[in-house]
Amino acid sequence: MHKRLIVILSLLLCMALLTECSRRKSIPDDTLVDIFHDAYLTNAYLGIRSTRLDSLQIYEPILKRYGYTPSDLRYTIGNFSRRKSAQLGTVLRKVEERLTEEARIYEKRVVVLDTIKNVAVRTFKKTILQDSLIEVKKSADTARLRIVISPLEPGSYTVRYRYTNEEKDKRYHYRATMWVETEHGNRRSNHTFRLTEEDHVRRTFNADHNATRLILSLGEFEEIKPAKGRKGVKFRRPKLSIRDLEVTYTPTDEYAIDSLYKRHIDIRIFDDEFLTFKADSLAPTADTTRVL
């Protein structure tokens, strides 16, 4: 870090040489620390973003913010050799100590915020549906293959299960369909896939504030070609087994943190302990009270 500060100082001095003017002011040590500090952070930020700017464009606004010019900086640096008090190395050391302390503080804050986020997400992550076995053997059982989850909260919904398809009639398509539905009935994240003899299924759906329902249609058997003389599409009862069905919900980071805050906030305006009543010494009767 110390070498980078020296490089920044060199750039500032070069800029001062290019913009020399007649009136010059000496910059106090504390303000000089602030200027070098801001210049270092600016340089680091532009380096991360791979931004190429002329040194005048970068550092002159920093000096201007504190009421100084590049000429004032050159004048101040030049006077350090004649001073008996703090030297330039002392100023640079203060800048380095300040940056190190800030880095330590911000690193701790990032760790704390990341911990809060993880705690919040774990707190509100939940399994909203579980079913060990769904068997379809008769027409009435087909109703169990359509599942509607509502209302939805912002976050992701993961559907997992395994199935066995015993229907092998090649005249039919065997498929499942899942989607998120908005309040206006529009479909989002529509997933349609063929059912083989057996397989594992895992699908994830994202829901925002406009999403209202997650619909799972776990089995549809549609005739590929209608028979001669018959119009329309024919559907038949499937022979399907669904095992270990599970739907889990994971909130967004923002929604989880906000929900955690609301859960733990301890302001109860109408709680009995919040309101205290005392007799009014100026009241005409003993029954008159006021809230303090």
C-alpha positions in Angstrom: 0.0 0.0 0.0 2.9 2.4 0.9 4.3 2.1 -2.7 1.0 2.8 -4.2 0.7 6.0 -2.1 4.1 7.1 -3.4 3.0 6.5 -7.0 -0.2 8.6 -6.4 1.8 11.3 -4.7 4.1 11.4 -7.8 1.1 11.8 -10.1 -0.3 14.6 -7.9 3.1 16.4 -8.1 3.3 16.0 -11.9 -0.2 17.4 -12.2 0.9 20.4 -10.0 3.8 21.1 -12.2 1.5 21.3 -15.3 -0.9 23.7 -13.6 1.5 26.1 -11.8 -0.1 29.4 -10.8 1.1 32.5 -9.0 -1.0 32.3 -5.8 -0.2 29.4 -3.6 -1.5 28.2 -0.2 0.0 25.7 2.2 -2.2 22.7 2.9 -2.5 21.7 6.5 -1.3 18.2 7.4 -4.8 16.8 8.3 -6.3 18.1 5.1 -3.3 16.6 3.2 -4.1 13.2 4.8 -7.7 13.6 3.6 -6.6 14.4 0.0 -4.1 11.5 -0.2 -6.8 9.2 1.3 -9.4 10.2 -1.3 -6.8 10.0 -4.1 -5.9 6.5 -3.1 -9.5 5.3 -3.0 -10.3 7.0 -6.4 -7.3 5.4 -7.9 -8.2 1.9 -6.5 -11.8 2.3 -7.7 -10.8 3.3 -11.3 -8.3 0.5 -11.3 -11.1 -2.1 -10.5 -13.3 -0.7 -13.2 -10.3 -0.6 -15.7 -11.1 3.1 -16.4 -8.4 5.1 -18.1 -8.4 8.8 -17.3 -5.9 11.6 -17.4 -4.4 12.4 -13.9 -5.8 15.9 -14.1 -9.3 14.5 -14.6 -8.9 12.2 -11.6 -7.1 14.3 -8.9 -7.9 17.9 -9.7 -11.6 17.6 -8.5 -10.3 16.0 -5.2 -8.1 19.1 -4.6 -10.9 21.4 -5.6 -13.3 19.7 -3.1 -10.9 20.8 -0.2 -10.4 24.3 -1.7 -6.9 23.8 -3.1 -5.2 23.7 -6.4 -2.4 21.5 -7.9 -0.1 24.5 -7.4 -0.9 24.6 -3.7 -0.1 20.9 -3.4 3.3 21.4 -5.1 4.0 24.3 -2.8 3.1 22.4 0.3 5.2 19.3 -0.7 8.1 21.5 -1.5 8.0 23.1 2.0 8.2 19.8 3.8 12.0 19.7 3.5 12.3 23.0 5.4 9.9 22.0 8.2 11.0 20.8 11.7 7.6 19.3 12.5 5.9 16.5 10.6 7.6 15.1 7.5 5.9 13.8 4.4 6.6 10.3 5.5 4.5 11.0 8.6 1.6 12.1 6.5 1.8 9.1 4.3 2.0 6.8 7.3 -1.2 8.4 8.7 -2.9 7.8 5.4 -1.8 4.2 5.4 -3.0 3.7 9.0 -6.4 5.2 8.1 -6.9 3.1 5.1 -5.9 -0.1 7.0 -8.3 0.7 9.8 -11.1 1.4 7.3 -10.4 -1.8 5.5 -10.6 -3.7 8.8 -13.9 -2.1 9.7 -15.5 -2.6 6.2 -14.3 -6.2 6.1 -16.0 -6.8 9.4 -19.2 -5.1 8.2 -19.2 -7.3 5.1 -18.8 -10.4 7.2 -21.6 -9.3 9.5 -24.0 -8.4 6.6 -23.2 -11.7 4.9 -23.9 -13.6 8.2 -27.2 -11.7 8.6 -28.2 -12.6 5.1 -27.4 -16.3 5.5 -29.3 -16.4 8.8 -32.3 -14.7 7.3 -32.4 -17.0 4.3 -32.0 -20.1 6.5 -34.7 -18.8 8.8 -37.3 -18.4 6.1 -36.4 -21.2 3.8 -39.1 -23.9 4.3 -40.6 -27.0 2.8 -44.2 -26.0 1.8 -45.3 -29.4 0.4 -44.4 -33.0 1.0 -46.0 -36.2 -0.2 -44.3 -39.6 0.0 -46.6 -41.3 -2.5 -49.3 -40.3 -5.1 -50.7 -43.3 -7.0 -53.1 -43.0 -9.9 -55.0 -46.2 -10.5 -58.5 -44.9 -11.2 -60.1 -41.8 -12.7 -60.7 -40.2 -9.4 -57.0 -40.3 -8.6 -56.1 -38.0 -11.5 -57.2 -35.0 -9.5 -54.2 -35.5 -7.2 -51.9 -34.9 -10.2 -52.8 -31.2 -10.3 -51.3 -29.2 -7.4 -51.8 -25.5 -6.9 -49.5 -23.6 -4.5 -50.8 -20.1 -3.6 -50.0 -17.4 -2.5 -46.4 -17.1 -3.6 -43.8 -15.0 -1.8 -40.7 -13.5 -3.6 -38.0 -16.1 -4.0 -37.5 -19.5 -5.6 -39.5 -22.6 -5.5 -37.8 -26.0 -6.1 -39.9 -29.0 -7.1 -38.4 -32.5 -6.6 -39.8 -36.0 -7.0 -39.4 -39.3 -8.8 -42.0 -41.1 -10.8 -42.9 -44.4 -12.4 -45.0 -44.4 -15.6 -46.7 -47.8 -16.2 -48.6 -46.7 -19.2 -46.9 -47.9 -22.4 -49.5 -47.2 -25.1 -47.6 -45.6 -28.0 -50.6 -43.8 -29.3 -50.3 -41.3 -26.4 -47.9 -38.6 -25.3 -47.0 -38.8 -21.7 -46.1 -35.4 -20.3 -46.0 -33.1 -17.2 -46.3 -29.4 -17.1 -45.4 -26.8 -14.5 -45.6 -23.0 -14.5 -45.9 -19.8 -12.5 -49.0 -17.8 -13.0 -49.5 -14.1 -12.5 -52.6 -12.3 -11.2 -53.8 -11.8 -14.8 -53.5 -15.4 -15.6 -50.3 -15.2 -17.6 -47.8 -18.1 -17.5 -44.2 -17.7 -16.6 -41.3 -20.2 -16.5 -43.4 -22.8 -18.3 -41.8 -26.3 -18.1 -43.2 -29.2 -20.2 -41.4 -32.5 -20.4 -42.0 -36.0 -21.6 -42.6 -38.8 -19.1 -40.5 -41.8 -19.6 -40.9 -45.1 -17.8 -39.2 -43.7 -14.7 -37.1 -40.7 -13.8 -36.1 -38.1 -11.3 -37.5 -34.5 -11.6 -36.0 -31.3 -10.3 -37.3 -27.9 -11.4 -36.8 -24.4 -9.9 -39.2 -21.5 -10.4 -38.5 -17.8 -9.6 -41.4 -15.7 -8.2 -41.6 -11.9 -7.9 -44.3 -9.7 -6.4 -46.5 -10.2 -9.5 -46.5 -14.1 -9.2 -49.6 -15.5 -7.5 -49.6 -19.3 -8.1 -47.3 -22.2 -8.8 -49.2 -24.9 -10.8 -48.0 -28.5 -11.1 -49.7 -30.8 -13.6 -47.7 -34.0 -12.9 -49.4 -36.3 -15.5 -51.2 -35.7 -18.8 -51.7 -38.5 -21.4 -52.7 -37.0 -24.7 -53.5 -39.0 -27.8 -51.1 -38.5 -30.7 -53.5 -39.2 -33.5 -57.3 -39.2 -33.1 -59.0 -42.3 -34.4 -60.8 -42.0 -37.8 -64.2 -40.4 -37.7 -63.5 -38.9 -34.3 -62.7 -35.2 -33.8 -60.7 -33.6 -31.1 -58.0 -34.9 -28.8 -58.5 -37.9 -26.5 -57.1 -38.1 -23.0 -56.9 -41.3 -21.0 -56.4 -42.1 -17.4 -52.6 -42.5 -16.7 -51.0 -45.3 -14.6 -48.6 -43.1 -12.7 -46.8 -43.2 -9.3 -45.2 -40.1 -7.8 -42.8 -40.6 -4.9 -41.0 -38.3 -2.5 -42.7 -35.2 -3.8 -41.2 -32.1 -2.1 -41.6 -28.3 -2.8 -39.2 -26.0 -1.0 -39.2 -22.3 -0.8 -36.1 -20.1 -0.6 -36.7 -16.3 -0.2 -34.7 -13.6 -1.9 -31.9 -12.1 0.2 -33.8 -8.7 0.5 -37.1 -10.4 1.4 -35.5 -12.6 4.0 -33.6 -9.8 5.7 -36.7 -7.6 5.7 -38.8 -10.5 7.1 -36.2 -11.1 9.8 -36.2 -7.5 10.8 -40.0 -7.4 11.1 -40.0 -10.6 13.2 -37.5 -9.2 15.7 -38.5 -5.6 15.9 -39.6 -4.9 19.4 -41.8 -1.8 19.2 -45.3 -2.4 20.5 -47.0 1.0 20.5 -50.2 -0.2 22.1 -48.6 -2.5 24.6 -49.7 -1.9 28.2 -46.1 -1.2 29.3 -45.7 1.5 26.7 -48.5 3.6 28.1 -48.3 5.0 31.6 -51.1 6.8 33.2 -50.8 9.3 36.1 -53.4 11.4 37.9 -53.4 15.0 36.7 -52.7 17.3 39.7 -54.7 20.1 38.1 -57.7 17.9 37.3 -61.0 18.9 39.0 -61.8 15.3 39.8 -59.8 12.3 40.9 -61.0 10.2 37.9 -59.5 12.5 35.3 -56.2 11.1 33.9 -53.8 11.9 31.1 -51.2 10.0 29.2 -47.5 10.8 29.8 
